[in-house]
Amino acid sequence: MPPIFGAAGGGVKLGHDTESSTCPVAVFQDYSEVVNGLQVKFIIPGISPGIIFTGTTLNISFVEKPECVESSIWAIVAGWPAWIGIGGDEDHQESEILTGKFNIQKHGLGYKFVFCPTYAIPPGSCYDIVKIDDVNGRRLILPMDDVSAPFEFVLFDAGDATRNSVV
């Protein structure tokens, strides 16, 4: 959820990447601050569940996934702009999935997601995940410029009906 209640919007959800798509594979933030969104989980590759520190490489996935996709793990789908989706190459026949890793970094009153491509210039570069307005909500994308504000969020226990941050 956004760190400030109100116009910043609500939680994350799935939507269609194009008007003609039949499977919701794109990741959006809901416009409404009263919508908590879908539950996500963080998985540290090769390590059992535990504490996630900022800068830790991780996979992000939705707890539940649509039947029309192979996986609920977040991925960067190539395009202009590149956007956050779920699934693998088999779910995005028209586009390429970019290789790299996500991590969480402290930002403002909360946190932000960054994506570090495997092949970046300069090597080791990471990019903020930002949001742009779309008919389905605020689409999460890699920025097209250097001035876009990152998608800022706080975390709370999905089993808790309140919006208290657990960070």
C-alpha positions in Angstrom: 0.0 0.0 0.0 1.1 3.6 -0.4 2.6 5.1 2.7 0.1 8.0 2.7 -3.7 7.2 2.7 -5.6 9.1 0.0 -4.8 10.2 -3.5 -1.7 8.0 -3.7 -4.0 5.0 -4.5 -4.4 1.5 -3.2 -2.7 -1.9 -3.4 -1.4 -3.9 -6.3 -3.6 -5.9 -8.7 -3.6 -7.6 -12.0 -5.0 -6.2 -15.2 -4.9 -6.8 -19.0 -1.8 -5.6 -20.8 -3.8 -4.7 -23.9 -7.5 -4.1 -24.7 -7.5 -7.4 -26.7 -5.8 -9.6 -24.1 -7.9 -12.2 -22.3 -5.5 -13.0 -19.4 -4.7 -10.4 -16.7 -0.8 -10.5 -16.8 0.1 -6.8 -16.1 0.7 -5.5 -12.6 -1.1 -2.3 -11.6 -1.8 -0.2 -8.5 -5.5 0.3 -7.9 -6.6 4.0 -8.1 -8.7 3.6 -4.9 -7.0 4.0 -1.5 -9.6 1.7 0.1 -8.6 -1.3 -2.1 -5.9 -3.3 -0.3 -5.0 -5.2 -3.5 -3.8 -8.7 -4.0 -1.5 -10.5 -1.5 2.1 -10.7 -2.6 5.0 -12.8 -1.2 8.7 -12.2 -1.3 11.0 -15.1 -2.0 14.8 -14.9 -1.5 16.2 -17.3 -4.1 18.1 -20.2 -2.5 17.3 -19.2 1.1 14.4 -20.3 3.3 11.8 -17.7 4.3 13.1 -15.1 6.8 13.9 -11.5 7.2 14.3 -9.5 4.0 16.9 -6.7 4.2 16.9 -3.8 1.8 19.0 -4.5 -1.2 18.4 -8.3 -1.0 17.8 -9.9 -4.3 14.3 -11.4 -4.3 11.4 -12.7 -6.4 8.0 -11.1 -6.0 4.9 -13.1 -6.7 1.2 -13.0 -6.1 -0.1 -15.5 -3.6 -2.8 -16.5 -6.1 -2.5 -16.6 -9.9 -4.9 -16.7 -12.8 -5.2 -20.1 -14.4 -4.2 -18.7 -17.7 -0.6 -18.1 -16.7 2.2 -20.4 -15.8 3.5 -18.4 -12.9 2.6 -15.5 -10.6 6.2 -14.3 -10.3 6.8 -10.7 -11.3 8.9 -10.2 -14.5 9.8 -7.2 -16.7 8.2 -7.5 -20.1 10.1 -5.7 -22.9 8.2 -2.9 -24.6 8.0 0.8 -24.7 7.7 1.3 -21.9 8.9 -2.0 -20.3 6.2 -3.1 -17.8 5.8 -5.3 -14.8 3.9 -8.5 -15.6 3.6 -12.1 -14.3 4.4 -15.3 -16.0 7.3 -16.4 -18.3 8.2 -16.3 -22.0 5.3 -18.7 -22.7 2.8 -16.2 -21.4 4.2 -13.3 -23.5 4.5 -14.7 -27.0 4.8 -11.2 -28.6 7.4 -9.9 -26.1 10.6 -10.8 -24.4 11.1 -11.1 -20.7 14.1 -9.1 -19.5 16.5 -11.0 -17.2 17.5 -9.4 -13.9 16.6 -9.2 -10.2 14.3 -7.1 -8.1 15.1 -5.7 -4.6 13.6 -3.3 -2.1 15.2 -0.1 -1.1 14.3 2.4 1.6 12.6 5.5 0.1 10.8 8.5 1.8 8.2 7.3 4.3 8.4 3.7 3.0 10.1 1.6 0.4 10.5 1.3 -3.4 11.1 -1.6 -5.8 14.1 -1.5 -8.1 15.0 -3.8 -11.0 18.6 -4.6 -11.8 19.0 -6.0 -15.3 21.5 -8.8 -15.9 23.0 -6.8 -18.8 23.1 -3.1 -17.9 25.1 -0.2 -19.0 26.9 0.7 -16.8 27.2 -2.7 -15.2 25.3 -3.0 -11.9 22.8 -0.3 -12.7 19.4 -0.6 -11.1 16.2 1.3 -12.1 13.2 2.4 -10.0 9.9 0.9 -10.7 7.5 3.8 -11.4 3.8 4.0 -12.2 1.8 5.6 -15.1 -1.9 6.1 -15.4 -3.7 3.5 -17.5 -7.4 2.6 -17.9 -7.0 -0.3 -15.6 -5.2 1.6 -12.8 -1.6 2.8 -12.4 0.6 0.5 -14.5 4.0 -0.4 -12.9 6.8 0.1 -15.4 10.5 0.8 -15.8 10.8 4.6 -16.2 11.1 6.2 -19.6 13.0 9.2 -18.1 15.1 10.1 -15.1 12.5 12.3 -13.4 9.7 9.8 -12.7 8.9 9.3 -9.1 9.3 5.7 -7.8 6.4 3.6 -6.8 6.6 4.0 -3.0 4.9 1.6 -0.6 4.7 0.2 2.9 4.1 -3.4 3.9 1.5 -4.8 6.2 0.6 -8.3 7.3 -2.0 -9.6 4.8 -3.8 -11.4 7.6 -4.3 -8.0 9.4 -7.3 -6.0 8.3 -5.7 -2.7 9.4 -3.2 -0.8 7.4 -0.4 -0.9 9.9 3.1 -1.1 8.4 5.2 -4.1 9.5 8.4 -2.5 8.2 
